[in-house]
Amino acid sequence: MLRFLARRLLGAAVILLLISAITYFLFFFLPSDPALLSCGKNCDPQNVALIRKNLGLDLPIWTQYWNFMSGIFTGRHLPAGNCPAPCFGYSFADQQPVWPTIADRYPTTLTLAVGGAATFLTVGVGLGLISAWQQGKFFDRFASAISLLGNSVQIYFIGPIAILVLSTNLHLLNRGHDVDWANAPLSSVTGMILPSLVMSVIFWSNYSRQTRSLMVEQMSEEHIRAARAKGLSERYVFMRYALRGAMASIVTIFGVDLSAVLGGAIITEVTFGLHGLGSLSVQAVLRSDLPLEMAVMLIGATIIVCSNIVIDTLYAFIDPRMRLA
């Protein structure tokens, strides 16, 4: 198991290094001049040249990339001031270190993503299991229709409706607000219930159909028939043998959907007016704030890669054959 984790960690490090290099070179080879973006609209050529030197843009590109990467781990001293680790540079727009801004925003995005994932996994897999158990009956047909309906709606459509009905009219749930785990943990939980529910709709619909299909397929396998021949109860065979066989595929699907979960969190933040990494990335793009854009992309990639390591570890526990892969 340790060798399996070591291989995955080494592979993750290589992937993150490649992502950081591609991201850095992509942004700094754009037509827009980073020095001109940092200087602002009303800036003479002398100031642009001075900013270019201060930012180290006159150095070879590989040297710039090395300085950027080393600053993430050891910090850097920039003309705008000392930038402690992890240093992603200074924002072009507000001339403040990028990391404190991200550290203030990421708890909202992370809470929304985790809450939404927990909701759609619980609801989706649960409905799929019940549908497979009640195959061909009324609940199966009803759940299939609801799943199809849920899969056809979008967050920006169902979000305002949920706010209007569940929050404004019925006052059942909080409209949604940013989290503050240090000072108001209970309020942080209640403020994320409605956004998490809305974000989970488009996902649990898919997981419900996938789980039902996988369970029905598993129930027709030879090892299931062998378990029945031993005299084991149908419920025990369903939960012990069929579910374990289907869980490996469900975990795989969830690993593929991780990037979609972060994308859904971004759309949900905009819909509910939350101040997370999603709204921050949109703001950075609109203001052409390259250091902030790069930091958001790298942190998002790191979250996805690390989450996939966790998924691979769970997969290895479910199917020990994966440890040899």
N, C-alpha and C positions, 0 to 999 in steps of 0.2 A: 504493500500500500504506500509506503514511503517513497519507493522508486516511482510509482505512478504519479504521486503528487509532485515529486521533483521534476519529472518530465513536463508536467503541465505548467508548473511555475516557470521553468526555463522557456517553454514555448510562449507563455504569456509575456515574459520580459522581451523576447524578440519581437513579438507582435506590437507591443507598446512602443518599442524603439522605432520600428518602421512607421507606425502611425504618427509619432512625433516628428520624424524627419519629413514625411510627406506633407504633413500639416504645415510645418514651418516653411518649407520651400515653396509650397503652394501659395501661402499668404504673402510671402515676401517677393514672389515673382509676379504678383498681380500688377496691372497697369498703374494702379494708384501708388504714389510714392509714400512710404511710411513716414518719412521725415516731413513731407508736406502735410500729411494727415495729422501728425503730432503738433505741427506749428499752427495750424488753423487756416482760415480763409485769407485774412489780411496778413501776409507774411512775405518779406522781401527775400531775394536769393541768398543774401549773406546769412540771415537767420536760418534758412533751410540748410545751408552748408554746415553751420555750426551745430544744428540739431542732428544732422547726419553723422557728424563726428562724435558727438556726445552719446548717441545711441549705438555707436560702433558699426554703423552701416557702411563705413568706408573700409572695413576689414573684409577679408575673404569670407565667402558664404559659409564655409565649413567652420571657420573660427567663430562666426556669429552663432551658428547652431550649437557649438560646444559651450559657448558662454551661456546660452539660453538654458541648455540642459543642466549644466553644472549649477546654475543659479537656483534651479528647482530643489536641489538637494543641499546646497551649501549657502545659498543667498548670494546677492550681488550688491555692489555699490554703483548706483546709477546717478546721473546728474540731478535727477529729481529728488534724490535722497537715498538713504540706505534701505535696501530691500531684503529683509530677512527671509530665510527659507520657510516654506516653499515660495520662491520668487518667480512669478510669471510676468514680471515687468510692471510698468505703470500704465494706467489707462490713458489713452490719447485724449479722451473727452474730459475727464475730471482731474487728471494728474494725480491720482491716488493709486496705491498698490492694488493690484488686481485680486490677490488672494483674500484679503479681508472682505471684499465685496462678495466673492463667491462663498466664503465661509458663512456669511450672513444669510445667503439665499438657499444653499443646498439642503438644509434640514427640511424645508417645505417640500422641495421636489422629492427628496428621499422618502419622506413620510407618505406623500401622495402615491408614489410608485409602489412602496411596500404595502400600503393599505389597499390599493387597487388590486395588486397581485393576489394578496390573501383573500380578497373578496371574490374575484372571478375564479380562482382555483377552488375555493370552498363551494360556491354556488354551481359553477360549471361542472366540476367533477361529480358533485352530489347529484345534480339533476341527471347527468349521464348515467350514473350507476342505477338510479331508480328507474330510469327509462329502459335500461337494458334488462333489469329485473322484471319490469312490467311490459316486456316486449309485446307489441301488438295490441295492447289494451288502451283504455281511454287516456291514462296519464302519459303514456308514451307518445301518442299522437298530439296531445295538448302541449307537452314539453317541446316536441319537435317544431310545432307552429310558433311557440313563443321564442324559441332559439332562432328560427328563421327571421322573425320580426326584429329581434334584437340585433342580429347580424347585419341588418339592412339600414340601421340608423347610424347617425354620426354624433360625436360628442358635442359639436357646436350647435346641433339641432336639439338634442335631448337635454342638454345642460340648462338653457334658459327655461325650458318647460318645467324641469325639475325644481329650479329655483322658484318659479312662479307658484307652482302647486304645493310643493312640500315645505317651502320656507315662508314665502310671502302670504299665501292664503291659509294654509292649514297650520303653520307654525310648528310643524313636527320636527324639523331638523334645522340646524344652523346653516346659514347661507354659504358658509365657508370662509375661512380667513387663514392668514399665515400662522405657523406654529411658533411656540415659544416654550420649549420643553423645560427650560431652566426655571422659569417663573410661573408658568401656567400650564402644567401637563394635562390636566383634565380638559381645559379649554382647547388645547391643541388636538386632543382626540375628537371632541365633539365638532370642532371646526373642520375636520377632514372627512367626516362620515359621508356627507352628501357628495363632495367631489370624488371620493373614492368609489362610491356607488355608481356615479355617472360614468366614470372612466372604465369601470369593470364591465359595463353592459356589452360593449362590442367584443369583449374577450370571452366572457363566460358563455356567450351564445356559441362560439366556436368550440370551446372546450366541452360543452355539453354534447354536441354532435359527435365530436371526436371520441370522447369517452364511451358514449353509447356504441359507436361503431367498433371500437377496439374490444369492448367487453363482449359484444355479440360474436365477434370473430374468435375471441379466446374460448368462449363456451362451446365452440365446435371443434376445438383441437383434440388430438388423440389423448394427451395426458389428462384432460378434463374427463373424457369418457372412461379412462382407466380409474380415475379417482371415484367416479360414480359407481363403477363396477365393484369397488372395494366396500361399498355400502355407506360411504360418507354422505352426510346430508347435503341437500342442494344449496342451502345457505352457506355452509362451511366451504363447499367447493367454489362457490361464487366469490366469497370474500378472501379465501386463503390462496386459491390457485389462479383463478381468472384475473382477479385484481392485481396480483403481483406480476403477472405476465403483461398486463396492460400498462402498469405504472412506468415501466421503462420507456415506452413510447410517449407517454404523457410528459415525463421529465424532459425528454428530447425536444418535444414541441415547445415546452416552456423555455428551454434554452435558446431556441431559435427566435422566440417571441420577445426576448429581453429588450432588444433595441426598439421594438414596437411599443413596449411598455413605457420606455422613456419618452418616445414620441407622443404617446397618448397623454403622458403627464404634462408635456409642453402645451398641447392643445387645451387640456383641461385647465391649466393655469391661466391661459389667456381668457378662456370662457368665464372662469370664476373670479378673475381679477386678482389672482394670487401672485405674490412676488417671489418666484423661484428661479431656477436656472433657465427655464423656458422663456419667461418674459425677459430675463437678463440677456439671453442670446439674441432675441428679437431686437432688443434695444441696442446691442452691440453692432448688429448688422446694419441697422438704420443709421447709426452714427459712424460707421466704418472704423470701429474701435478694434483694431487688429489684435492687440495683446489680450483683450477680453474675449474676443472670438476664439483665439487659439486656446486659451485656458479652459473655456467651456467645452470645446471639442475634446481636448486631452482628458479632462476629468470625466466627461461622459464616456469616452472610450475605455478609460481605466475601470469605471464602474461596470461596464458591460463585460470586459475581459475577466475581471475578478469574479463577477457573478457566474460566468461560464465555468470557471474553475470549481466553484461550489456545486454547480449542476453536474459537472463531470464526476466530482467526488460522490455525490448522491447516486449517480448512475452506476458507479463502481460498486457501491454497497448493494444496490438492487441486483445488478448483474455482475458477479465476480469475474466473468470472462473479460470484461472491459479493462481490468487491471493489467492484462497482458498486452493491451493494444498500445 
